[in-house]
Amino acid sequence: MSSWTLKSIPPHDWFLCLDVESYFDHEHEPEKIFEEGFTRPIPIGDTDVIVTVFFNGDPENPEFHMESAESLSKDEVAEANKSLAKILGTDMDIRPLYDQAENDAVLGGKLSELYGLKRMTRANLFEDILYRIVQMQMNHKPTAKKMMFQIREAYGTALMLEKRSLPAWPRPHQLMKADPANIRKLGPTLRKGQYLVGLANDIVAGNVDMDHLMECEPQEFYDLITKVKGIGPTSGQDLMMM
């Protein structure tokens, strides 16, 4: 078993995220996370490890306590923290926004009401795009989340959490050989299945560089991401902000 702590730049009140339905996946029950923690598979190199996250509840001195049943090395913990920092937004410094908008007639009150709220994402940009494509144009988001979970079950690595299965998110090399018609059987449209498989193939072929997209300037990111089939202007803007 491994346990460690990840600090966040204050202010950060992660419990505010529990009210944002889109931040969580099919297997999550936000009303129980306060006591049971936030559990999900985390990619570490070529493997996936289940990690449970607990928040200390202090917006001014925010810390996240991590637990995993696996025995992880220091290098593996450091690798896991890259994904965890992205998911939780621990490296985001929102203080400049607070300083600029403190006396703003519209934002001032909202920032006080939502003090310490930071956005959440999935573990990496590939996961963000997969979820965005599956749920686009669907009004009932729980159904979209179930579809995404079924794709994870079909193509991701099977992990065990106590006595139940918790599938990891598929990697590009796992999804690239999928038949879009079989993805259609899991709920998404055939077109969405084609988008997912096409993106996975483009990443493996080197036509889409996820690492570059994560590091480039916002405008370049938007210009490149909207060239991905299935990502329009609105989705591109959402992914750019995340």
Helices and strands as residue ranges (DSSP letters): E 2-7, G 14-19, G 21-23, H 30-36, E 38-44, E 47-55, E 63-68, H 74-88, H 95-101, H 107-113, H 125-135, H 141-155, E 160-161, E 164-165, H 172-175, H 180-185, H 190-205, H 210-215, H 218-225, H 233-241
